Amino acid sequence: MSHRAPVRGADADTDKRLALKLAGSAARRADVAESSRDNAIRFALDSGASVAEIADATGLDEAAVGRIVGHRAS
């Protein structure tokens, strides 16, 4: 993604508002994606998958999976 040099004046204010709106939107999408991932991880555990199997499938380490499912990975 490329970006252009900052502009001063009214265009700069418009650019700043747009940039903040985009940043907020991206943050909300990331929160939704993380929540969806965490729910899928909990579902996998409830379906009988081990923490190690989930870690392998998601690319997360076992400690991260353990934090998501609410217990320590062994």
MDAnalysis code that builds the backbone (N, CA, C; Angstrom):
import MDAnalysis as mda
import numpy as np

u = mda.Universe.empty(222, n_residues=74, atom_resindex=np.repeat(np.arange(74), 3), trajectory=True)
u.add_TopologyAttr("name", ["N", "CA", "C"] * 74)
u.add_TopologyAttr("resid", np.arange(1, 75))
u.add_TopologyAttr("resname", ["MET", "SER", "HIS", "ARG", "ALA", "PRO", "VAL", "ARG", "GLY", "ALA", "ASP", "ALA", "ASP", "THR", "ASP", "LYS", "ARG", "LEU", "ALA", "LEU", "LYS", "LEU", "ALA", "GLY", "SER", "ALA", "ALA", "ARG", "ARG", "ALA", "ASP", "VAL", "ALA", "GLU", "SER", "SER", "ARG", "ASP", "ASN", "ALA", "ILE", "ARG", "PHE", "ALA", "LEU", "ASP", "SER", "GLY", "ALA", "SER", "VAL", "ALA", "GLU", "ILE", "ALA", "ASP", "ALA", "THR", "GLY", "LEU", "ASP", "GLU", "ALA", "ALA", "VAL", "GLY", "ARG", "ILE", "VAL", "GLY", "HIS", "ARG", "ALA", "SER"])
u.atoms.positions = np.array([
    [0.855, -1.165, 0.000],
    [0.000, 0.000, 0.000],
    [0.899, 1.225, 0.000],
    [0.646, 2.129, -0.864],
    [1.444, 3.353, -0.900],
    [0.668, 4.476, -0.223],
    [1.383, 5.473, 0.169],
    [0.739, 6.633, 0.754],
    [1.427, 7.872, 0.219],
    [0.719, 8.958, 0.276],
    [1.280, 10.196, -0.238],
    [1.697, 11.090, 0.911],
    [2.506, 12.068, 0.592],
    [2.998, 12.997, 1.609],
    [1.837, 13.789, 2.196],
    [1.932, 14.141, 3.478],
    [0.864, 14.936, 4.100],
    [0.674, 16.274, 3.392],
    [-0.571, 16.718, 3.384],
    [-0.924, 17.994, 2.776],
    [-1.391, 18.914, 3.894],
    [-1.089, 20.183, 3.796],
    [-1.519, 21.139, 4.820],
    [-2.840, 21.780, 4.394],
    [-3.608, 22.219, 5.390],
    [-4.843, 22.936, 5.089],
    [-6.061, 22.047, 5.124],
    [-7.087, 22.478, 4.390],
    [-8.379, 21.779, 4.398],
    [-8.243, 20.348, 3.906],
    [-7.430, 20.138, 2.871],
    [-7.247, 18.773, 2.375],
    [-6.619, 17.879, 3.439],
    [-5.730, 18.451, 4.237],
    [-5.098, 17.674, 5.303],
    [-6.133, 17.259, 6.338],
    [-7.055, 18.147, 6.683],
    [-8.108, 17.807, 7.638],
    [-9.002, 16.700, 7.090],
    [-9.346, 16.791, 5.817],
    [-10.169, 15.763, 5.179],
    [-9.422, 14.440, 5.161],
    [-8.136, 14.487, 4.799],
    [-7.327, 13.266, 4.778],
    [-7.230, 12.646, 6.168],
    [-7.062, 13.501, 7.171],
    [-6.944, 12.994, 8.535],
    [-8.237, 12.327, 8.975],
    [-9.369, 12.950, 8.701],
    [-10.663, 12.357, 9.070],
    [-10.854, 11.015, 8.371],
    [-10.526, 10.964, 7.081],
    [-10.667, 9.720, 6.332],
    [-9.725, 8.653, 6.882],
    [-8.486, 9.031, 7.167],
    [-7.516, 8.069, 7.697],
    [-7.979, 7.519, 9.040],
    [-8.517, 8.378, 9.906],
    [-9.011, 7.912, 11.198],
    [-10.225, 7.003, 11.036],
    [-11.096, 7.330, 10.102],
    [-12.261, 6.489, 9.839],
    [-11.820, 5.109, 9.338],
    [-10.860, 5.087, 8.432],
    [-10.352, 3.815, 7.914],
    [-9.670, 3.007, 9.006],
    [-8.883, 3.678, 9.861],
    [-8.201, 2.984, 10.947],
    [-9.213, 2.382, 11.917],
    [-10.249, 3.127, 12.243],
    [-11.289, 2.617, 13.137],
    [-12.021, 1.434, 12.541],
    [-12.330, 1.521, 11.267],
    [-13.014, 0.430, 10.588],
    [-12.138, -0.825, 10.553],
    [-10.864, -0.650, 10.262],
    [-9.943, -1.791, 10.230],
    [-9.833, -2.434, 11.609],
    [-9.792, -1.618, 12.646],
    [-9.704, -2.147, 14.009],
    [-10.957, -2.949, 14.362],
    [-12.119, -2.468, 13.972],
    [-13.366, -3.198, 14.245],
    [-13.396, -4.523, 13.490],
    [-12.948, -4.517, 12.230],
    [-12.906, -5.767, 11.461],
    [-11.930, -6.752, 12.094],
    [-10.802, -6.258, 12.578],
    [-9.821, -7.131, 13.222],
    [-10.414, -7.750, 14.488],
    [-11.164, -6.961, 15.261],
    [-11.809, -7.483, 16.468],
    [-12.805, -8.583, 16.120],
    [-13.578, -8.386, 15.059],
    [-14.557, -9.385, 14.630],
    [-13.839, -10.640, 14.164],
    [-12.775, -10.477, 13.398],
    [-12.020, -11.632, 12.910],
    [-11.413, -12.410, 14.072],
    [-10.853, -11.693, 15.046],
    [-10.260, -12.362, 16.206],
    [-11.318, -13.104, 17.006],
    [-12.466, -12.502, 17.188],
    [-13.557, -13.146, 17.909],
    [-14.019, -14.410, 17.183],
    [-14.135, -14.319, 15.869],
    [-14.542, -15.471, 15.066],
    [-13.508, -16.592, 15.176],
    [-12.214, -16.226, 15.101],
    [-11.138, -17.214, 15.235],
    [-11.222, -17.889, 16.599],
    [-11.391, -17.089, 17.653],
    [-11.433, -17.638, 19.002],
    [-12.621, -18.580, 19.175],
    [-13.763, -18.222, 18.623],
    [-14.935, -19.094, 18.704],
    [-14.693, -20.407, 17.970],
    [-14.041, -20.334, 16.814],
    [-13.732, -21.542, 16.050],
    [-12.749, -22.420, 16.818],
    [-11.794, -21.805, 17.496],
    [-10.838, -22.561, 18.308],
    [-11.557, -23.259, 19.456],
    [-12.454, -22.583, 20.129],
    [-13.212, -23.199, 21.226],
    [-14.091, -24.343, 20.705],
    [-14.676, -24.140, 19.535],
    [-15.496, -25.189, 18.919],
    [-14.645, -26.414, 18.612],
    [-13.438, -26.192, 18.073],
    [-12.545, -27.318, 17.766],
    [-12.198, -28.085, 19.036],
    [-11.915, -27.362, 20.110],
    [-11.602, -28.022, 21.383],
    [-12.810, -28.820, 21.870],
    [-13.986, -28.209, 21.821],
    [-15.212, -28.893, 22.250],
    [-15.516, -30.113, 21.383],
    [-15.006, -30.095, 20.152],
    [-15.241, -31.209, 19.230],
    [-14.210, -32.314, 19.387],
    [-13.284, -32.135, 20.332],
    [-12.334, -33.196, 20.620],
    [-10.918, -32.959, 20.142],
    [-10.655, -31.845, 19.480],
    [-9.296, -31.553, 19.032],
    [-8.439, -31.170, 20.232],
    [-7.175, -31.544, 20.173],
    [-6.265, -31.171, 21.252],
    [-5.734, -29.764, 21.020],
    [-5.188, -29.184, 22.075],
    [-4.570, -27.860, 21.960],
    [-3.455, -27.907, 20.920],
    [-2.678, -28.983, 20.927],
    [-1.581, -29.118, 19.955],
    [-2.120, -29.172, 18.525],
    [-3.191, -29.916, 18.312],
    [-3.782, -30.000, 16.972],
    [-4.316, -28.644, 16.517],
    [-4.953, -27.929, 17.429],
    [-5.486, -26.605, 17.096],
    [-4.346, -25.646, 16.789],
    [-3.294, -25.704, 17.592],
    [-2.132, -24.840, 17.347],
    [-1.561, -25.105, 15.961],
    [-1.431, -26.370, 15.610],
    [-0.899, -26.728, 14.295],
    [-1.805, -26.223, 13.177],
    [-3.108, -26.343, 13.358],
    [-4.065, -25.933, 12.326],
    [-4.138, -24.417, 12.156],
    [-3.932, -23.689, 13.251],
    [-4.099, -22.231, 13.199],
    [-2.797, -21.468, 13.014],
    [-1.686, -22.119, 13.283],
    [-0.411, -21.414, 13.219],
    [-0.088, -20.649, 14.490],
    [-0.939, -20.784, 15.495],
    [-0.671, -20.173, 16.797],
    [0.167, -21.145, 17.618],
    [0.857, -20.630, 18.624],
    [1.559, -21.565, 19.497],
    [0.574, -22.112, 20.534],
    [0.974, -23.204, 21.175],
    [0.065, -23.868, 22.115],
    [-0.310, -22.971, 23.289],
    [0.603, -22.137, 23.732],
    [0.287, -21.229, 24.842],
    [-0.812, -20.248, 24.446],
    [-0.767, -19.738, 23.211],
    [-1.800, -18.805, 22.743],
    [-3.152, -19.509, 22.664],
    [-3.158, -20.730, 22.139],
    [-4.403, -21.492, 22.080],
    [-4.923, -21.739, 23.494],
    [-4.027, -22.088, 24.400],
    [-4.420, -22.315, 25.786],
    [-5.053, -21.087, 26.411],
    [-4.489, -19.911, 26.117],
    [-5.085, -18.669, 26.649],
    [-6.483, -18.464, 26.072],
    [-6.657, -18.761, 24.805],
    [-7.965, -18.563, 24.157],
    [-9.017, -19.503, 24.748],
    [-8.622, -20.752, 24.985],
    [-9.601, -21.712, 25.492],
    [-9.722, -21.673, 27.007],
    [-8.880, -20.866, 27.633],
    [-9.055, -20.634, 29.054],
    [-8.314, -21.580, 29.977],
    [-7.323, -22.260, 29.459],
    [-6.481, -23.072, 30.339],
    [-5.091, -23.161, 29.753],
    [-4.174, -23.665, 30.532],
    [-2.786, -23.744, 30.086],
    [-2.605, -24.873, 29.092],
    [-1.824, -24.576, 28.071],
    [-1.438, -25.627, 27.123],
    [-0.372, -26.492, 27.787],
    [-0.442, -27.778, 27.571],
    [0.569, -28.659, 28.154],
    [1.527, -29.175, 27.112],
])
